[in-house]
Amino acid sequence: MPNVLKFNCILVWHGFCTLYFKKNNDMRHPFKMTAALEVERDGVCFLNGRRVELLRRIGETGSMLAASKEMGMSYQQAWSYVQGMNALSPLPLVIRKRGGTNGGGAELTKMGRDIIVQFEKLVAVHRDYLEGLGDELLFCLF
């Protein structure tokens, strides 16, 4: 058989795209779909992966300062995130405890814990959706 350039082609019908990969051992899925999930309210970010991670760490440490340090962000940035999420949420996600003998801290509310669980479910659905799209990427592979 003569040397022939083999490639996969792009097919587009009515705005739907499908990528066909060769089904042999030397061809790997060369592309992966990635996208970050963000929940907005009135055009303002309410939740994203970083904010939910901050909530999770506040719940674990009981401290906004410790959580922010673990994440490599300033306390001011963490406080800004928490204030923003609390303002957009129907109920507070984090409550601050004023100083005292133990120096105060922060507490994740039931709503905050529930938000983490719900966001993780959304992320799983989002991930599955993206994986499904991975087989339908539209690129010409040579």
Contacts in CASP RR format, 6 or more apart in sequence:
PFRMAT RR
TARGET T0000
AUTHOR 0000-0000-0000
METHOD contacts of the structure
MODEL  1
MPNVLKFNCILVWHGFCTLYFKKNNDMRHPFKMTAALEVERDGVCFLNGR
RVELLRRIGETGSMLAASKEMGMSYQQAWSYVQGMNALSPLPLVIRKRGG
TNGGGAELTKMGRDIIVQFEKLVAVHRDYLEGLGDELLFCLF
5 142 0 8 1.000
6 22 0 8 1.000
7 140 0 8 1.000
7 141 0 8 1.000
7 142 0 8 1.000
8 19 0 8 1.000
8 20 0 8 1.000
8 21 0 8 1.000
8 22 0 8 1.000
8 140 0 8 1.000
8 141 0 8 1.000
9 20 0 8 1.000
9 140 0 8 1.000
10 17 0 8 1.000
10 19 0 8 1.000
10 138 0 8 1.000
10 139 0 8 1.000
10 140 0 8 1.000
11 17 0 8 1.000
11 18 0 8 1.000
11 20 0 8 1.000
12 138 0 8 1.000
17 136 0 8 1.000
17 137 0 8 1.000
17 138 0 8 1.000
18 136 0 8 1.000
18 138 0 8 1.000
19 31 0 8 1.000
19 134 0 8 1.000
19 135 0 8 1.000
19 136 0 8 1.000
19 137 0 8 1.000
19 138 0 8 1.000
19 139 0 8 1.000
19 141 0 8 1.000
21 27 0 8 1.000
21 29 0 8 1.000
21 135 0 8 1.000
21 141 0 8 1.000
29 134 0 8 1.000
29 135 0 8 1.000
30 141 0 8 1.000
31 134 0 8 1.000
31 137 0 8 1.000
31 139 0 8 1.000
32 134 0 8 1.000
33 130 0 8 1.000
33 131 0 8 1.000
33 133 0 8 1.000
33 134 0 8 1.000
33 137 0 8 1.000
34 130 0 8 1.000
35 126 0 8 1.000
35 130 0 8 1.000
36 48 0 8 1.000
36 49 0 8 1.000
37 48 0 8 1.000
37 49 0 8 1.000
37 119 0 8 1.000
37 122 0 8 1.000
37 123 0 8 1.000
37 126 0 8 1.000
38 45 0 8 1.000
38 47 0 8 1.000
38 48 0 8 1.000
38 49 0 8 1.000
39 45 0 8 1.000
39 46 0 8 1.000
39 47 0 8 1.000
39 48 0 8 1.000
39 119 0 8 1.000
39 122 0 8 1.000
40 46 0 8 1.000
41 88 0 8 1.000
44 84 0 8 1.000
44 88 0 8 1.000
45 51 0 8 1.000
46 84 0 8 1.000
46 85 0 8 1.000
46 88 0 8 1.000
46 89 0 8 1.000
47 85 0 8 1.000
47 115 0 8 1.000
47 119 0 8 1.000
49 119 0 8 1.000
49 123 0 8 1.000
50 71 0 8 1.000
50 81 0 8 1.000
51 81 0 8 1.000
51 85 0 8 1.000
52 115 0 8 1.000
52 116 0 8 1.000
52 119 0 8 1.000
52 120 0 8 1.000
53 71 0 8 1.000
54 67 0 8 1.000
54 68 0 8 1.000
54 71 0 8 1.000
54 73 0 8 1.000
54 78 0 8 1.000
54 81 0 8 1.000
54 82 0 8 1.000
55 85 0 8 1.000
55 93 0 8 1.000
55 94 0 8 1.000
55 108 0 8 1.000
55 112 0 8 1.000
55 115 0 8 1.000
55 116 0 8 1.000
56 116 0 8 1.000
57 66 0 8 1.000
57 67 0 8 1.000
57 70 0 8 1.000
57 71 0 8 1.000
58 64 0 8 1.000
58 67 0 8 1.000
58 82 0 8 1.000
58 94 0 8 1.000
58 106 0 8 1.000
58 107 0 8 1.000
58 108 0 8 1.000
59 67 0 8 1.000
59 106 0 8 1.000
59 107 0 8 1.000
59 108 0 8 1.000
59 113 0 8 1.000
60 67 0 8 1.000
61 67 0 8 1.000
61 70 0 8 1.000
62 105 0 8 1.000
62 106 0 8 1.000
62 107 0 8 1.000
62 108 0 8 1.000
63 105 0 8 1.000
63 106 0 8 1.000
64 75 0 8 1.000
64 78 0 8 1.000
64 79 0 8 1.000
64 82 0 8 1.000
64 94 0 8 1.000
64 96 0 8 1.000
64 105 0 8 1.000
64 106 0 8 1.000
65 75 0 8 1.000
65 78 0 8 1.000
65 105 0 8 1.000
67 78 0 8 1.000
67 106 0 8 1.000
68 74 0 8 1.000
68 75 0 8 1.000
68 77 0 8 1.000
68 78 0 8 1.000
71 78 0 8 1.000
82 93 0 8 1.000
82 94 0 8 1.000
82 106 0 8 1.000
85 93 0 8 1.000
85 94 0 8 1.000
86 92 0 8 1.000
86 93 0 8 1.000
86 94 0 8 1.000
89 111 0 8 1.000
89 112 0 8 1.000
89 115 0 8 1.000
90 111 0 8 1.000
91 109 0 8 1.000
91 111 0 8 1.000
92 109 0 8 1.000
92 111 0 8 1.000
93 108 0 8 1.000
93 109 0 8 1.000
93 111 0 8 1.000
93 112 0 8 1.000
93 115 0 8 1.000
94 106 0 8 1.000
94 107 0 8 1.000
94 108 0 8 1.000
94 109 0 8 1.000
94 112 0 8 1.000
95 106 0 8 1.000
95 107 0 8 1.000
95 109 0 8 1.000
96 104 0 8 1.000
96 105 0 8 1.000
96 106 0 8 1.000
96 107 0 8 1.000
97 104 0 8 1.000
97 105 0 8 1.000
97 106 0 8 1.000
97 107 0 8 1.000
98 104 0 8 1.000
99 105 0 8 1.000
END
